[in-house]
């Protein structure tokens, strides 16, 4: 049975490969989960069109990650340096998005979730 939902929300695992602070040239695998929303094609196209309409490099830079800000609704297993849970909110996510490995991990997770597990070479 295929369920046609008006809004499709789901939890998905995210793996961020973070440069190790103690082992030069290696990465620490850090895992967490995000609550995401699969957007309809029309809304994805609207996000792309809005981005294309930005006239300046600053406007494009300010809005380059609007897709992630739109689709990520919550997270689990995100902690501070002292291992205290970090609550999800827009400001905290914007701060985390400053780190390349966090951004890349979210984009990869969203792509994996929407591609149905398809990988290049399969």
Secondary structure, 3 states (H helix, E strand, C coil): CCCCCCCEEEEEEEEEEEECCCCCCCEEEEEEEEEEEECCHHHHHHHHHHHHHCCCHHHHHHHCCHHHHHHEEEEECCECCCCCECCCCHHHHHHHCCCHHHHHHHHHHHHHHHHCCCCCCC
